[in-house]
Amino acid sequence: MNLLIYKTEQELFGDLAAFIIATGEKAIAEKDCFNLVLTGGNSPKKLHQKLVEEYKDKFDWSKVYFFFGDERNVPPNHENYNGLMAKTSLLEPLGIPDRQIFYVNTALPPEQAAAAYDRAINEHFNGSDLAFDLVLLGMGDDAHTASLFPETPILAEQNPGVASVFVEKLDTYRISMTAPLINKAAHVVFLVFGESKATALSKVFDKEIEDTETYPAKLIRPINGSLTWYVDEAAASLLE
Ligand SMILES: O=C1O[C@H](COP(=O)(O)O)[C@@H](O)[C@H](O)[C@H]1O
């Protein structure tokens, strides 16, 4: 596990964007495509901006397939739809055609949407191991990641796939990759910044705490891949 702590957001996003591109170039050189899982929420917007500004014309985006680690159960034109945030801040500015983007179909009921997304991933991988090249994750103030929220049944899921989950405290369904699927990736990266994340981060990093029900981000432990945390000083302020 690597922990990278940055003084400024600018340095953080610059390094993370460079890591994504280097990982993509390696994957493309090895197997002619790059399977990248995007994270939702607000945190990735500046990262997307950086990728567009710095790498729009310096990287072969035609070889990248984009997936979503989780999705909110709202229509695709809703401001909370993770796919819309990525479309606006990254995919449209880069000119990525729809055939390279795997959106979650929230027109379906959540369970069916999860099953359809699971099928789409399996079809894309076409019988080979379901190992993404890179999974980007955020973390909420409550230590949830993707839509693996504290005390929800999806945390016990052993199947590497996609599931729907009712999140009581939000009174809504979410659709999320399970921890076993994320943990099959070659690289997993957390992007965490801001003071509001400091307590959760310190709990997730506390080796004495094994409680994954309360701190679901602890479930992320790639089997063979790397795990890197990109955090700023404010989020890292309570780390020992
Ligand atoms: O609801 C969600 O929240 C987490 C964290 O979001 P952030 O804006 O606080 O970084 C995010 O990782 C997840 O994809 C999203 O659906």
The ligand as an ORCA input file, in Angstrom:
! r2SCAN-3c Opt
* xyz 0 1
  O     -21.725      8.952     -3.307
  C     -20.567      8.871     -3.654
  O     -19.594      9.317     -2.830
  C     -18.253      8.858     -2.906
  C     -17.396      9.951     -2.317
  O     -17.627     11.132     -3.050
  P     -16.746     12.446     -2.836
  O     -17.319     13.487     -3.705
  O     -16.877     12.787     -1.376
  O     -15.351     12.079     -3.198
  C     -17.855      8.509     -4.320
  O     -16.611      7.862     -4.306
  C     -18.922      7.629     -4.968
  O     -18.536      7.271     -6.278
  C     -20.189      8.417     -5.004
  O     -21.249      7.747     -5.672
*
